[in-house]
Amino acid sequence: MEDQLIAFETAKLAKEKGFNEKTNFAFYYDGTQTWNDPGYDILIARPTQSLLQKWLREKYRIDITVWIRFDQSYGVLLCKDRNRIGEEIIISVTSKNLGNNLYELALEQGLYEALKLIK
């Protein structure tokens, strides 16, 4: 099993919100992926989903919970200090996104929405 790397749009938003942890991968500003070189200033860090999730939890106390719902869709709930923030996000199962990575798609959406909540 391999930990999923976040998408370019999520990485851009994470950088904007102050994410600057060390990562193995990065994006150039045009969206192409590269190895991360800490001395290179024009990179956007590309963390794994779990690292970004941990950063949100530890720095902003935002918890992201993903679960499978009775209708086989995935639900994503964002909480801060054990209080629900925002509406539940539903990731529906369709012929386009069926597969083993549906949980990761839901988590990616939750990460993006959580980052948008940071002022």
TORSESE-345633 format. One record per residue (C-alpha): residue number from 1; residue in one letter; chain; x, y, z. Coordinates in steps of 0.02 Angstrom, whole numbers, plus 50000, padded with zeros to 5 digits. Each point is the difference from the previous one (the first is absolute). Last residue first. Example, Ala and Ser with C-alpha at 12.3 -4.5 7.8 and 13.67 -1.06 7.14 Angstrom:
<pts>
+-----+---------+--------+-------+-------+-------+
| num | residuo | cadena |     u |     v |     w |
+-----+---------+--------+-------+-------+-------+
|   2 |       s |      A | 50684 | 49947 | 50357 |
|   1 |       a |      A | 49931 | 49828 | 50033 |
+-----+---------+--------+-------+-------+-------+
</pts>
This chain:
<pts>
+-----+---------+--------+-------+-------+-------+
| num | residuo | cadena |     u |     v |     w |
+-----+---------+--------+-------+-------+-------+
| 119 |       k |      A | 49566 | 51618 | 50372 |
| 118 |       i |      A | 50001 | 49810 | 49991 |
| 117 |       l |      A | 49833 | 49932 | 49941 |
| 116 |       k |      A | 50061 | 49975 | 49820 |
| 115 |       l |      A | 50132 | 49880 | 50066 |
| 114 |       a |      A | 49863 | 49889 | 50072 |
| 113 |       e |      A | 49909 | 49997 | 49832 |
| 112 |       y |      A | 50158 | 49944 | 49910 |
| 111 |       l |      A | 50040 | 49866 | 50129 |
| 110 |       g |      A | 49820 | 49936 | 49994 |
| 109 |       q |      A | 50004 | 49989 | 49810 |
| 108 |       e |      A | 50163 | 49904 | 50008 |
| 107 |       l |      A | 49926 | 49884 | 50133 |
| 106 |       a |      A | 49852 | 49960 | 49887 |
| 105 |       l |      A | 50112 | 49962 | 49852 |
| 104 |       e |      A | 50110 | 49895 | 50114 |
| 103 |       y |      A | 49850 | 49898 | 50058 |
| 102 |       l |      A | 49949 | 49976 | 49817 |
| 101 |       n |      A | 50173 | 49934 | 49956 |
| 100 |       n |      A | 49961 | 49816 | 49980 |
|  99 |       g |      A | 49880 | 50020 | 49857 |
|  98 |       l |      A | 49845 | 50086 | 49940 |
|  97 |       n |      A | 50034 | 50183 | 49957 |
|  96 |       k |      A | 49932 | 50017 | 49824 |
|  95 |       s |      A | 49860 | 49870 | 50014 |
|  94 |       t |      A | 49934 | 50100 | 50146 |
|  93 |       v |      A | 50013 | 49981 | 50188 |
|  92 |       s |      A | 49953 | 50162 | 50086 |
|  91 |       i |      A | 50116 | 50103 | 50109 |
|  90 |       i |      A | 49893 | 50085 | 50131 |
|  89 |       i |      A | 50069 | 50148 | 50099 |
|  88 |       e |      A | 49916 | 50027 | 50168 |
|  87 |       e |      A | 49962 | 50183 | 50028 |
|  86 |       g |      A | 50115 | 50124 | 50082 |
|  85 |       i |      A | 50089 | 49989 | 50166 |
|  84 |       r |      A | 49949 | 49864 | 50121 |
|  83 |       n |      A | 50066 | 50026 | 50175 |
|  82 |       r |      A | 50128 | 49882 | 50076 |
|  81 |       d |      A | 50129 | 50140 | 50014 |
|  80 |       k |      A | 49982 | 50027 | 49813 |
|  79 |       c |      A | 49902 | 49873 | 49900 |
|  78 |       l |      A | 49991 | 49962 | 49814 |
|  77 |       l |      A | 49891 | 49856 | 49941 |
|  76 |       v |      A | 50024 | 49902 | 49840 |
|  75 |       g |      A | 49872 | 49873 | 49942 |
|  74 |       y |      A | 50033 | 49867 | 49872 |
|  73 |       s |      A | 49870 | 49924 | 49885 |
|  72 |       q |      A | 49954 | 49816 | 50015 |
|  71 |       d |      A | 49816 | 50040 | 50040 |
|  70 |       f |      A | 50026 | 49953 | 50184 |
|  69 |       r |      A | 50143 | 50124 | 50016 |
|  68 |       i |      A | 50186 | 49964 | 49994 |
|  67 |       w |      A | 50100 | 50108 | 50119 |
|  66 |       v |      A | 50121 | 50147 | 49995 |
|  65 |       t |      A | 50040 | 50106 | 50153 |
|  64 |       i |      A | 50104 | 50158 | 49988 |
|  63 |       d |      A | 50052 | 50082 | 50164 |
|  62 |       i |      A | 50046 | 50184 | 50007 |
|  61 |       r |      A | 50100 | 50045 | 50155 |
|  60 |       y |      A | 50089 | 50137 | 49901 |
|  59 |       k |      A | 50184 | 49954 | 50020 |
|  58 |       e |      A | 49989 | 49819 | 50059 |
|  57 |       r |      A | 49846 | 49943 | 49903 |
|  56 |       l |      A | 50039 | 50097 | 49842 |
|  55 |       w |      A | 50181 | 49938 | 50003 |
|  54 |       k |      A | 49941 | 49820 | 50029 |
|  53 |       q |      A | 49884 | 50009 | 49848 |
|  52 |       l |      A | 50141 | 50075 | 49897 |
|  51 |       l |      A | 50115 | 49857 | 50050 |
|  50 |       s |      A | 49864 | 49870 | 49968 |
|  49 |       q |      A | 49960 | 50068 | 49827 |
|  48 |       t |      A | 50182 | 49990 | 49952 |
|  47 |       p |      A | 50093 | 50162 | 49979 |
|  46 |       r |      A | 50032 | 50094 | 49838 |
|  45 |       a |      A | 50099 | 50158 | 50043 |
|  44 |       i |      A | 49981 | 50141 | 49874 |
|  43 |       l |      A | 50166 | 50045 | 49920 |
|  42 |       i |      A | 50072 | 50165 | 49942 |
|  41 |       d |      A | 50122 | 50024 | 50143 |
|  40 |       y |      A | 50124 | 49859 | 49967 |
|  39 |       g |      A | 50112 | 49970 | 50149 |
|  38 |       p |      A | 49886 | 49868 | 50075 |
|  37 |       d |      A | 50006 | 49897 | 49839 |
|  36 |       n |      A | 49840 | 49898 | 49985 |
|  35 |       w |      A | 50000 | 49874 | 49860 |
|  34 |       t |      A | 49894 | 50058 | 49855 |
|  33 |       q |      A | 49818 | 50006 | 49946 |
|  32 |       t |      A | 49932 | 50112 | 49864 |
|  31 |       g |      A | 49862 | 50119 | 50054 |
|  30 |       d |      A | 50061 | 50159 | 49914 |
|  29 |       y |      A | 50056 | 50070 | 50168 |
|  28 |       y |      A | 50125 | 49857 | 50015 |
|  27 |       f |      A | 49933 | 49863 | 50110 |
|  26 |       a |      A | 50084 | 49911 | 50144 |
|  25 |       f |      A | 50048 | 49828 | 50061 |
|  24 |       n |      A | 50100 | 49933 | 50148 |
|  23 |       t |      A | 49918 | 50116 | 50125 |
|  22 |       k |      A | 50065 | 50116 | 50137 |
|  21 |       e |      A | 49862 | 50103 | 50079 |
|  20 |       n |      A | 49954 | 50171 | 49934 |
|  19 |       f |      A | 49810 | 50007 | 50009 |
|  18 |       g |      A | 49955 | 50183 | 50029 |
|  17 |       k |      A | 49823 | 50020 | 49932 |
|  16 |       e |      A | 50061 | 50051 | 49827 |
|  15 |       k |      A | 50112 | 49846 | 49996 |
|  14 |       a |      A | 49851 | 49890 | 50044 |
|  13 |       l |      A | 49896 | 50084 | 49863 |
|  12 |       k |      A | 50133 | 49963 | 49869 |
|  11 |       a |      A | 50017 | 49820 | 50062 |
|  10 |       t |      A | 49811 | 49973 | 49991 |
|   9 |       e |      A | 49996 | 50064 | 49821 |
|   8 |       f |      A | 50149 | 49889 | 49953 |
|   7 |       a |      A | 49926 | 49839 | 50072 |
|   6 |       i |      A | 50059 | 49918 | 50161 |
|   5 |       l |      A | 50114 | 49849 | 50004 |
|   4 |       q |      A | 49920 | 49834 | 50049 |
|   3 |       d |      A | 50091 | 49887 | 50125 |
|   2 |       e |      A | 50055 | 49836 | 49924 |
|   1 |       m |      A | 49942 | 49827 | 50042 |
+-----+---------+--------+-------+-------+-------+
</pts>
